[in-house]
Amino acid sequence: MSDLLFATNNRHKIREIQEIMGHEFRIRCLDDVCISVDIPETQETIEGNAAQKARFIHDLTGMDCFADDTGLEIASLGGRPGVYSARYAGEGCSFDDNVNKILLEMDGVVNRDACFRTVICLIVGGTEHLFEGRIDGTITAWRSGEDGFGYDPVFMPKGYSQTFSEMPAYLKNGISHRGRAATKMVKWLKSKKAE
C-alpha cells in the first residue's frame, strides 16, 4: 500500500477520495502529519489554486502529495461562483450559506445549466501532474437529499433524476467531477508503479 498526503483536513473529501482510490493507496490528511496551517488559495483559476496548495504542502513536508480545487460554474451567472465556490457567500461562510446564495440568485431563472470542475495537482518526486474531471448538470430549485456536502443538494447531474446528495456514494463517486479527476490520477499512479 502506498501513502499519499492529501492537502486537506476536509473529512468529506478524504472519505470520497479514499473510496475512489481503493485499498492500493492510503490517503493521509494534514492532521495525520500534524500540520494545521492555512493553505493559500489566491489564484484566479481552479488549476492555479490546486497547484498552489500542492506546492505549499510539498515545500513544507517534502512528501509526495496532492491537492484539489473545485468550482461550480453556472451558465446564467456568467460562470460564478467558479473559483470562489467554497467562499461564495463570504469568508467564514458555511455550505448552507453558499447554497442559500445560489438559490436566491437563481430564483426564477429558466436556464439552470451548470457544471462542476475539479482539478487535482499531484506532486510525485518533485514533479507536478494535473488531472481534471468535469460533470454537467443543472441547479435544482430547492435542496434534495441528506448526503454529500457543498452544493450537492442542489446539483443534479445530466441524465439523472437525483441530486448528488440523494445518490448512494458509489454512484456519485463513479460519475462526479472529483471522482473523474481522482480516477485519472489513480490510473496514472498505477501505470507508474507497473513500470
MOURTA-V122215 format. One record per pair of residues at least 12 apart in sequence whose C-alpha atoms are under 7 Angstrom apart, sorted by the first residue. I is the first residue (numbers start at 1). GAP is how many residues later the second one is. Records with the same first field share a line. If there is no record, write none. Layout:
I->GAP, GAP
This chain:
1->23, 24, 25
2->22, 23, 24
3->22, 23, 24, 25
4->21, 22, 23, 24, 60, 61
5->22, 23, 24, 59, 60, 61
6->21, 22, 23, 24, 59, 60, 61
7->22, 23, 46, 47, 50, 58, 59, 60
8->21, 22
9->20, 21, 22
16->157
17->165
20->153, 159, 162, 163
21->165
39->14
40->13
41->12
44->39
45->38
46->23, 24, 25, 37, 73
47->72
49->20
50->17, 18, 19, 69, 70, 71
51->70
53->14
54->12, 13, 67, 68, 69
64->59, 60, 61
65->57, 58, 59
66->54, 55, 56, 57
67->53, 54, 55
68->50, 51, 52, 53
69->49, 50, 51
70->47, 48, 49
71->12, 14, 45, 46, 47
72->13, 43, 44, 45
73->41, 42, 43
74->39, 40, 41
75->38, 39
76->35, 36
89->12
95->55
99->52
103->38
112->26, 27
113->24, 25, 26
114->22, 23, 24, 25
115->19, 20, 21, 22
116->18, 19, 20, 61
117->16, 17, 18, 60
118->14, 15, 16, 59, 60, 63
119->12, 13, 14, 62
120->12, 61
131->50, 53, 54
132->49
133->44, 45, 47, 48
134->43
135->22, 41, 42
136->21, 22
137->18, 19, 20, 21
138->17, 18, 19
139->15, 16, 17
140->14, 15, 16
142->12
144->19, 21, 22
145->20, 21
146->19, 20
147->18, 19
148->16, 17
152->12, 13
153->12
